[in-house]
Amino acid sequence: MQRSVATANPKYGILMALTAAIVWGTLGVFANAIYKYNLDPLVLVTMRAGIAFVALLAIMLFRSPGLLKVERRDIIDFAYVGVVGIALEYWVYFETLKRTSSSVASILLYTAPVFVTAGAVAFFGEGITRRGLAALGVVLIGGFLVAGGLEARVLAQDRAGVLFGIASALTYAGYTLLSKRTLPKYGSWTTVLYAFGFGTILLALMSGPKLAQLATVPFEGWMLMLGLALGPTLLSYGLYVKSLEYIEASRATVVCMMEPVTASILGFLLLGERLAGWQLVGALLVLGGVGILNLRASPPPPGDVISVEGSH
């Protein structure tokens, strides 16, 4: 039976979202190791989604086959989540990376909390406290600095790249918001399974003949892709969607801003990437912003909530 956000213990949701963010932060380590096999990014993300789909399907067939049953009228909702939140988000983000720097791509992607917050208010009637708005601002500034945002002058160099970057934030936000349409009825794992299924189909169609590159990947490469699919894909997406059963979409997304902090730390420790002074400041701001957000232990008084009526 699904829990409602109003009755569930938010501590579980915060822990799940935070764990998802930390696991997501390992993505760069996996990608750095796999790219030495000269795989096209689109092929890599196709395998990322595809392996995760097959693994989750096998687990659910063995343990909970009943979770595979969905009503035909709801298939379109699962398709929206998979196409928008998996396939399109992967594609537009890598287009951003191709057209701009990795710093600019990260900055643009992590504007997603703004879109999630706006969408959660407009479509799900979630309230926004002044403390939540302050935390959101602190976290966005921190994420901007962690990503190396002080060099964002290059934003003006490629308008198409900027548009793709904004689209990556919108599609990431879309995954969060669209998932909440299926959660009350089917739960997190059913949502994740069908999202990866529809996303993999579209990514495979987009990859086309490039999938032949997989024939040259050695055993070690396949093991790395398996780790990529099971760790910062299946586990992280599952925990993130599960967290939405306990906390608001806006809060879950802000907590997940710990991802760039984790990625920066791992990059420094494992990949030899240097953390500049402003990036350390940004990491502290993200930690502080998440802490401010989660200080709210009880519902705020009516005068402390900013809300907009919306439809479900």
N, C-alpha and C positions, 0 to 999 in steps of 0.2 A: 504493500500500500504506500502510495506516495505521500511524503510529508509536505505541508505547505511552508513557505518561507516564514509565515507569521508564527507557526507553532514549533518549528524545529529549533534546535540549539545552534545558534550561529557560530559557536566555537568550532564545531565540526566542519562547517563550510569554509571558514577562514583557514583552518589547517589544510583542508583538501586543496583549496586554491593556491595556498602558499607552496605546498609540495609540488603541485602541477607547475608552478612558475620556476621552481628550482630545477626540476627535471627538464623543463623546456630549455633552461639555460645551458644544458649540455649539447644542444643542437649544433652549435658551431664546432665543437670538438669532433663530433661524428662527421660532419660535412667536410671539415678540413682533412680528415683521414681518408674519406671516400673519394674526394675529388682527384686524388693522385692517380686514379684509374681512368681518368679522362672521360667521365660520364657527363652528358649534357644535364644541366640542372633540372630540366623538365622530366627527363628520364628518371632521375634520382627521386624527385617528389612523387612520381607515379609509383615507383617501387615502395616508397615510404608509406603511401596510403594503401597500396595493394596488399603488402605483407601484413600490415596492421589489420586490414579487413579480414584476410584469410585466418589469421591467428585468433581474432575475436570470434569469428564464425565457428571455428573448431571448438573453442572453449564453451560457447553458448550451446552448441549442439550436444556437447557432452554433459554439461551441468544444468542448463536451464533452457531446453528447446522451446518451452512455451513462450519465452521472450521474443522468439522470432516471428510470432504471429502478430500481424497488424491488419487493420481494416483497409480495404482498397481505397477508400476515400481519403485516408491519411498519407498515402504514398507520396502525394504531391508535396506535403510538408517536409518529409524526409528528403525528397529530391532537392528542395530549396536549400536545406541545410548543407547537403553534400556539394551541390553545384556552387553555391555562394561561399560557404564557409570553409570548404576544403579545396576544390579545384581552382576556383577563381582567385581565392586569396593567395594560394601558392603561386599561381601564374603571375598575377599583377605585382607581387612582391619581388619576384625574380626579374621582372621587366624593370622595376625600379632600380634594382641592383645593377642591371646592365647599363642603364642610362645615367645613373648618378653614383655617388660614393656610398659605401656601406653605412657611413655615419648618417648621411641624409636619409637613406632608406629607413634606418632604424627610427630616426626622429619622426618621420612621417607616419610610420606604422604605429608608433606609440602615442599618436593622437587619438587612437581608438577609444580610450575611456570617455572622451568628450562625446563621441557619437553614441556609445552605449548608454551613457547617462541620459542624453537627450531622448534616445529611443525608448529607454525604460520608463521615463516619465510620460512620454507621449502615447505609447502603446500599451503599457502595463500598469499605469497609474502609480508607479513607485514614487515616494516622496524623497526629496533631497534636503538634508539638513545643512545649515550653514557650516557646520564642522566638516561635513562631507565635501562641500564645495571647496573649502579651504584645503583639505587634504588632497583633493583632486588636483588643485593648482600646484601644491608643493611637489606632488609626485610627478606631474608633467614636467615641471622645471628640472627635477632631479633626473628623470629619464632623458631629457634633452641634453643635460651635461654628461651623463654616463655615456651616451652615444657619441660624444665629441661634438656637441651642437654648436660650440663657439666657432666652428669652422663652416657654419651653414651658409656662408656667402655664396657657395656654389648652387644654392637653390635656384638662382636666377639664370643658370647656365642652360638648363634643359627643362622647358615647361612641360613637355610630354612626360619626362621622368617624375616631375612633381605631381602631375595628374595621376600617374600610375601609383605613386606613393600614397596619395590621398585615397585612391581606390582600395589599396591594401588595408588601410585603416577601416574603411567602410565595410569591406567584406569580412574582416576580422570581427567587427562589431556585429555584423549580420549573423555570424555563427552563434554568437552569444544570445542575441535576441530571438532568432528563429528557433534555437534549441528549446527555449522556454515554451514554445507552442506545443511541443511533443512531450515534454517532461511530465506534466500532470497525468497523462494518460498511459505512457509507456515506460518512463524511467530513463536513466542515463545510458545504460549499456545498449538498449535497443536503438536509442537515438544515435549513439556513436557508430554502431554497426552499419546502419543504413546510410549515415552520412558518408562514411568511408567508402561504402559500396558505390553510391552514386558519384562521389568525387573521383574514385579510381576510374570509372568508366569514361568520364569526360577527360581526365588527364591522359589516359591511354589513347583516346582519339586525337588529342592535341599532340601527343608525342609521335604517333605514326611510325614511319620507318626508323626513327631514331632509337626505337626500342631494340634494334639489332645490336646496339652497343653492349648490351648485357651479355652477349656471347663471349666477350673478351674479358669479363670480370673474373678474377681468380676466387678461390674459396674464401680467402681472408676478406675480400671485398664483400662477398655475400654475407659473411658473419657480421661485418660492420653495418650493412644495410638492415640485417635482422635486428641488431641492437638499436639502430635508429628507429625502426618501426615499433619495437616493443617498449622502448624507453620514452624518449621525447616525442612520441607520437601517440601510441595506444594508451599508455599509462597516464600521460599528462592530459590528453584530451578527455579520458574517462574521468579523472579526478576533477577536472575543471567543470565538466557538465554536471557531475554529481554534486559539486559545491553549490550549483544553482538551485538545488532542492532545499538548501539551508539558508542561503544568504541572497541578497538582492544582486541583480546582474551588475549594477554599477559598482557595488562593493567588491564583487569577485574580480572584476576587471582591474580595479585599482590595486588590489592585493597582488595580482599577477604582474604588476609592474616590477616586482622583484626579479623577473626574468633577465632584463638587461644588466642588473647588478650581478647576478650569478654568472652570466655570460662573460662579463668583464673580468671577474675574479678568476674564472677558469681559463680565460684567454691569457691572463697574466701568469698563472701558475703552470699551465700545460703547453701553451702555444708561444710563449715568449713575447706576448703583446704587452706593451707598456701602458700602465695606468697613469695618465696625467693628473696633475693636482686637481683640476676642475672636475675630472671624472670621479675622484674620491669624494669631493664635495657633493656631487650628484648622487652617489651611492648613499651617502648619509641622509640626503634629502628624501630619497625614496623610502629608506627605512623609517625616517621620521614621519613621513606622510602616511605610510601604512599604519604606523602606531597611532597617530592622531585619529585616523578613520575608525580604528577598532577600540578606542577608548569608550565609545558609546555602548554602554552595557544594557541600557533600557531604552524603550521608545522615547523620543524627545517630546517635549510639550508642543501643542499645536502651533504656538507662535514661532517655533524654531524650525518649521518645515516649509520648504518651498515646493509646491506641487502643481502639476498641470493635469487636468482631467484627460483621460485617454481611454480608448476602447481595448478590450482584451482580444 
